[in-house]
Amino acid sequence: MNIAFQNRLALIALGAGLPATAIAIWAALRHAPTLELRVISVVALLGLWIGGALALRYRFVFPMQTLANLVEAVRSGDYTLRGRRARPGDTLGEVVGEINKLGETLQRQRLESLEATALVQTVLEELDIAVLAFDDQLRLRLANRAAADLMRRSSESMLGRMAHELGLEDLLARESNAVAFMTFGGRSGRFEVRKTSFRQGGVPHTLVMVSDLSRALREEERRAWQRLIRVVGHEINNSLAPIKSLAGTLKDMLRRQKDPCDADVLDGLSLMGDRADSLSKFVATYSQLARLPAPSRAPVSLSALLHRLVALPAYTGVRVVAPFDLEVPADAGQLEQALINLLKNAVEASARGAADVEVVVGRTRDSVSIEIRDCGPGIANPDNLFVPFFTTKPGGSGIGLALSRQIVEAHGGTLSVENRADRTGAVARLLLPAPLES
């Protein structure tokens, strides 16, 4: 027979009081002078006996229920509930006090854990290294903002999907610390892959970190070009200035003599001056790569900027698809220069000029995209697109794309140029950071 603890306690109390109660009832029945007094004495003694047992049961059960409620609150994660009978010197009060202290400790630890988790999450989001975590079923469980940008997808659309659905099975198969040329979301370059493992909830997970080495390499390359341009430009200008001045002086001297036999000499001196002036302007053009100032950011309306550009005579006919107006923090002058360079390339590549060029504006969670699409023959040599001095156009300077990418990356964005997948032609894709306001 299974009797509850509190009922067993009441039965023990009744048993303990039974002998004394029986003796008292016997004495009352033997010595009470009247029948009424005997009945009253017996009823009173039975009431005290049973009431005392029930009182003892209540006085013990109520604190136990309080302790059970406190423990259940702690087990369910509610660390704010406290017991009121925490008195020193009282055994039961000391138990309540210890449970109260346990709740305070667990509440503090949970707060510290939440703060640490929030800090880790913030650090992960601010890293420019893509971080992805996969469980033992190769299902994506974590992806920071850099990973979403790398894949050109939102984190919400990637989480919970299998690696092969995201096209990342080759990434997981690579060795740690491997450096290779890879493509993510249409973006190609040299990436370093680092892998490690950890356990969460007893389940093994794989942590993958992907670093884009292309930008770092481009920074080093850009600094090398800038140093080269500064040195070469300085030396050339130091030589061109006296040549141009001397040619002008000799030409003026010969003209004052009015000697007809010196006509060829005058033409030669004029040509020397003109070529020195052209070469000086040529060097000054390339010096923009070395003297580009840091962008002075302010809110810029992309719709207004693009419509202002396509209103220029050279770009009349370019179609702008901007379904909503977007503002980005940017240097309006520098951004305009980058877009002009890209529009110029697109118009020159298209057979019908501006009529074959389309500008499409879109947005993701944290960035704004501008795609400039043309209908030209496409890109034949993509490896040298952003190399200064390299050009396939007659009379081209080979500086437009390099300068445009330098401007975009100074704004924290990316610029890529690739062949179109839907038809012949190329698309220049410009991404600028513009987080949504919360």
C-alpha positions in Angstrom: 0.0 0.0 0.0 1.5 3.3 -1.2 0.8 6.1 1.3 1.9 9.7 0.6 4.7 11.1 2.7 2.5 13.7 4.4 -0.1 11.1 5.3 2.5 8.8 6.7 3.7 11.7 8.8 0.2 12.3 10.1 -0.2 8.6 11.0 3.2 8.6 12.8 2.0 11.7 14.8 -1.3 9.9 15.7 0.6 6.8 16.7 3.0 8.8 18.9 0.1 10.6 20.7 -2.1 7.5 21.0 -0.8 6.2 24.4 -1.1 9.6 26.1 -4.5 10.2 24.6 -5.8 6.8 25.6 -4.6 7.3 29.2 -6.2 10.7 29.3 -9.5 9.4 28.0 -9.4 6.5 30.6 -8.7 9.0 33.4 -11.6 11.2 32.2 -14.0 8.4 32.0 -13.0 7.1 35.5 -12.9 10.3 37.5 -15.3 12.7 35.7 -18.3 13.2 38.2 -21.0 13.4 35.5 -21.7 11.8 32.1 -21.8 15.1 30.3 -18.4 16.0 31.6 -17.0 12.6 30.5 -18.4 13.1 27.0 -17.0 16.6 26.7 -13.6 15.5 28.0 -13.4 12.5 25.6 -14.3 14.7 22.6 -11.8 17.4 23.6 -9.0 14.9 24.0 -9.8 13.3 20.7 -9.9 16.7 19.0 -6.6 17.7 20.5 -5.0 14.4 19.5 -6.2 14.5 15.8 -5.8 18.3 15.5 -2.2 18.1 16.8 -1.4 15.4 14.2 -2.9 17.5 11.4 -1.1 20.6 12.6 2.2 18.8 12.6 1.4 17.6 9.1 0.7 21.1 7.8 3.7 22.7 9.6 6.0 20.2 7.9 4.3 19.9 4.5 4.0 23.7 3.7 7.7 24.4 3.9 8.4 21.3 1.8 6.0 22.6 -0.8 7.8 25.9 -0.7 11.1 24.2 -1.2 9.6 22.1 -4.1 8.4 25.3 -5.8 11.8 27.0 -5.4 13.6 23.9 -6.8 11.1 23.6 -9.7 11.6 27.4 -10.5 15.4 26.9 -10.6 15.0 23.8 -12.8 12.7 25.6 -15.2 15.2 28.6 -15.5 13.3 31.1 -13.3 16.0 32.4 -10.9 14.0 35.3 -9.6 11.8 33.3 -7.1 12.9 33.5 -3.5 11.8 31.8 -0.3 10.9 34.0 2.7 11.8 31.8 5.6 15.5 31.9 5.3 16.4 32.3 9.0 19.9 31.5 10.4 19.9 28.8 13.1 16.8 27.3 11.7 17.6 24.0 9.8 14.7 24.5 7.3 15.5 28.2 7.0 19.1 27.4 6.2 17.9 25.1 3.4 15.7 27.9 2.0 18.6 30.4 2.3 20.9 28.1 0.4 18.3 27.7 -2.4 18.0 31.5 -2.5 21.7 31.9 -2.9 21.8 29.2 -5.6 19.1 31.1 -7.5 21.1 34.3 -7.2 24.3 32.6 -8.4 22.5 30.9 -11.3 20.9 34.2 -12.3 24.2 36.0 -12.2 25.9 33.3 -14.3 23.1 33.3 -16.8 23.4 37.1 -17.2 27.1 36.7 -17.6 26.5 33.9 -20.1 24.0 36.0 -22.1 26.5 39.0 -22.1 29.3 36.7 -23.3 27.1 35.2 -26.0 26.1 38.7 -27.1 29.7 39.8 -27.2 30.7 36.7 -29.2 27.8 37.3 -31.6 28.8 40.9 -32.0 32.4 40.0 -32.7 31.4 37.4 -35.2 29.1 39.9 -37.0 31.9 42.5 -37.2 34.6 40.1 -38.5 35.4 40.5 -42.1 36.2 36.7 -42.2 33.3 34.4 -43.2 32.5 32.0 -40.3 30.2 29.0 -40.9 29.4 26.1 -38.5 28.0 22.8 -39.7 26.6 20.0 -37.5 27.3 16.3 -37.9 24.7 16.1 -40.7 26.5 18.9 -42.6 23.6 21.2 -42.0 24.5 24.9 -41.6 23.9 26.1 -38.0 25.7 29.4 -37.9 26.7 32.0 -40.4 27.9 35.6 -39.7 27.3 38.6 -41.8 30.6 38.2 -43.7 29.5 34.7 -44.7 26.2 36.0 -45.9 27.9 38.7 -48.0 30.3 36.1 -49.4 27.4 33.9 -50.5 25.3 36.9 -51.5 22.4 35.5 -49.6 20.8 36.4 -46.3 21.7 34.4 -43.2 18.1 33.4 -42.7 17.9 31.8 -46.1 21.1 29.7 -45.5 20.6 28.5 -41.9 19.3 25.0 -41.6 20.2 24.0 -45.2 22.6 21.2 -46.2 26.1 22.0 -47.4 25.4 20.5 -50.9 22.3 22.7 -51.2 24.5 25.8 -50.6 27.3 24.5 -52.9 29.7 24.3 -50.0 30.5 20.6 -50.0 33.9 21.3 -51.7 34.7 23.8 -49.0 34.2 21.2 -46.3 36.3 18.7 -48.2 39.4 21.0 -48.3 42.2 20.7 -45.8 42.6 23.3 -43.1 44.9 26.3 -43.9 44.5 25.7 -47.6 44.8 28.6 -50.0 43.0 28.2 -53.3 41.2 30.1 -56.1 37.5 29.6 -55.4 34.1 31.1 -56.4 31.4 32.0 -53.9 28.1 33.5 -55.1 29.6 34.6 -58.4 32.6 36.2 -56.6 36.0 34.7 -57.5 39.4 35.1 -55.9 42.0 33.6 -53.6 40.7 32.4 -50.3 42.2 30.8 -47.2 40.2 28.1 -45.5 40.6 27.2 -41.9 38.7 24.4 -40.2 38.3 23.2 -36.6 35.8 21.1 -34.7 33.8 21.7 -31.5 30.9 20.1 -29.7 27.6 21.6 -28.8 25.0 19.7 -26.9 27.2 16.7 -27.2 27.0 16.8 -31.0 30.2 17.3 -33.0 30.3 20.4 -35.2 32.7 21.7 -37.8 33.7 25.4 -37.8 34.9 26.8 -41.1 36.6 30.2 -41.5 37.1 31.7 -45.0 39.4 34.6 -45.5 39.4 36.6 -48.7 43.0 37.1 -49.6 42.3 38.9 -52.8 41.6 42.3 -51.2 44.7 42.1 -49.1 46.8 41.2 -52.1 45.1 44.1 -54.0 46.0 46.5 -51.3 49.6 45.5 -51.4 49.5 45.7 -55.2 47.9 49.1 -55.1 50.5 50.4 -52.7 53.2 49.1 -55.0 51.6 50.8 -58.0 51.2 54.0 -56.0 54.8 54.0 -55.0 55.9 53.3 -58.5 53.7 56.0 -59.9 54.9 58.6 -57.4 58.6 57.8 -58.2 58.2 57.6 -62.0 55.9 60.6 -62.1 58.3 62.7 -60.1 61.3 61.8 -62.2 59.4 62.2 -65.5 58.0 65.6 -64.5 61.5 66.7 -63.4 62.7 65.9 -66.8 59.7 67.2 -68.8 59.6 70.6 -67.2 63.0 71.8 -68.4 62.5 70.1 -71.8 59.3 72.0 -72.3 60.7 75.2 -71.1 63.9 74.9 -73.2 61.9 74.0 -76.3 59.7 77.1 -75.8 62.7 79.4 -75.2 64.5 78.1 -78.3 61.4 78.5 -80.4 60.9 82.1 -79.3 64.6 82.8 -80.1 64.3 81.4 -83.6 61.1 83.2 -84.3 62.7 86.6 -83.4 65.5 85.9 -85.9 62.9 85.4 -88.7 65.1 83.0 -90.5 63.1 80.9 -93.1 65.6 78.1 -93.0 64.7 77.4 -89.4 61.0 76.4 -90.2 61.7 72.7 -89.7 63.5 73.4 -86.4 60.5 75.4 -85.2 58.2 72.6 -86.1 60.4 70.1 -84.2 60.6 72.4 -81.2 56.8 72.8 -81.2 56.4 69.0 -81.4 58.8 68.6 -78.5 56.8 71.0 -76.4 53.4 69.4 -77.3 54.7 65.9 -76.6 56.2 67.0 -73.3 52.9 68.6 -72.4 50.9 65.5 -73.4 53.2 63.2 -71.4 52.9 65.5 -68.4 49.1 65.2 -68.6 49.4 61.5 -69.0 51.5 61.2 -65.8 49.0 63.5 -64.0 46.2 61.2 -65.0 47.9 58.2 -63.4 48.8 60.1 -60.3 45.1 60.0 -59.3 45.8 56.5 -58.1 48.4 57.7 -55.7 46.6 60.8 -54.5 43.0 59.6 -54.0 41.8 61.1 -50.7 39.8 59.3 -48.1 36.1 59.6 -48.9 34.1 62.3 -47.1 30.8 60.5 -46.5 27.4 62.0 -46.5 23.9 60.6 -47.4 23.7 60.3 -51.2 20.5 59.5 -53.1 21.3 56.9 -55.6 18.3 57.5 -57.8 19.1 61.2 -58.0 22.7 60.5 -58.7 22.1 58.0 -61.5 19.4 60.1 -63.2 21.8 63.1 -63.1 24.5 60.9 -64.8 22.3 59.5 -67.5 21.2 63.0 -68.4 24.7 63.7 -69.6 24.9 63.8 -73.4 27.3 60.8 -73.5 24.9 58.6 -71.6 21.5 59.7 -72.8 19.5 56.6 -73.5 20.9 54.5 -70.6 17.9 52.9 -68.8 17.8 53.1 -65.0 15.8 50.6 -63.0 15.5 51.9 -59.5 12.2 50.7 -58.0 12.8 52.7 -54.8 15.0 55.5 -53.7 18.0 54.5 -51.6 20.4 56.6 -49.7 24.0 55.4 -49.0 26.7 57.1 -46.9 29.3 58.0 -49.6 31.5 60.7 -51.1 29.2 61.9 -53.9 32.1 63.2 -56.0 34.1 60.0 -55.8 31.1 57.7 -56.3 30.1 59.7 -59.3 33.6 59.4 -60.8 33.5 55.6 -60.3 30.0 55.3 -61.9 31.1 57.5 -64.9 34.1 55.2 -65.5 31.8 52.1 -65.5 29.1 53.8 -67.7 31.8 54.9 -70.1 33.1 51.4 -70.5 29.6 49.9 -70.9 28.6 52.5 -73.6 31.9 52.0 -75.5 31.5 48.2 -75.4 27.9 48.2 -76.8 27.1 48.3 -80.5 24.3 50.8 -80.1 26.0 52.8 -77.4 23.9 54.0 -74.5 20.7 52.4 -75.8 22.2 48.9 -75.0 23.2 49.8 -71.4 21.0 49.2 -68.3 21.6 50.2 -64.7 19.7 48.2 -62.1 19.6 49.1 -58.4 18.7 46.7 -55.7 19.3 46.1 -52.0 20.1 43.3 -49.6 20.0 43.3 -45.8 23.2 45.2 -45.3 24.2 46.6 -48.7 23.0 48.3 -51.9 23.9 46.9 -55.3 24.3 48.7 -58.6 24.6 46.6 -61.7 25.7 48.2 -65.0 24.9 45.8 -67.8 25.9 46.2 -71.4 25.3 44.1 -74.6 28.9 44.1 -75.9 31.1 41.2 -76.8 32.0 40.5 -73.2 35.3 40.2 -71.4 38.1 38.3 -73.1 40.8 38.7 -70.5 39.3 39.0 -67.0 42.6 38.5 -65.2 44.0 41.9 -66.2 40.8 44.0 -65.8 41.9 45.9 -62.8 45.6 46.2 -63.6 46.7 49.8 -64.0 48.1 50.7 -67.5 46.4 47.6 -69.1 43.8 48.4 -71.7 42.3 46.8 -74.8 40.8 50.1 -76.1 42.7 52.3 -78.6 43.6 55.5 -76.8 42.6 54.0 -73.4 44.6 54.9 -70.3 44.0 51.7 -68.3 43.1 53.6 -65.2 39.3 53.7 -65.1 38.5 50.3 -63.6 41.5 50.4 -61.2 40.4 53.8 -60.0 36.8 52.8 -59.7 37.6 49.8 -57.6 39.9 51.8 -55.4 37.0 54.3 -54.8 34.5 51.5 -54.1 36.8 49.6 -51.7 37.6 52.9 -49.9 33.8 53.0 -49.1 33.9 49.5 -47.7 32.3 48.0 -50.8 33.3 45.6 -53.6 33.4 46.0 -57.4 33.4 43.0 -59.8 33.2 42.8 -63.6 32.2 39.6 -65.3 30.4 38.3 -68.4 26.7 38.1 -68.3 25.0 34.7 -67.9 21.8 35.6 -69.7 23.3 36.9 -73.0 26.5 38.3 -74.5 27.8 41.3 -72.7 29.3 42.2 -69.4 28.0 43.4 -66.0 29.8 45.6 -63.5 28.4 44.9 -60.0 29.0 47.5 -57.4 28.1 46.7 -53.7 28.1 49.4 -51.1 27.4 48.9 -47.4 24.1 50.4 -46.3 22.6 48.6 -43.2 18.9 48.7 -42.7 17.8 51.1 -39.9 16.4 49.1 -37.0 
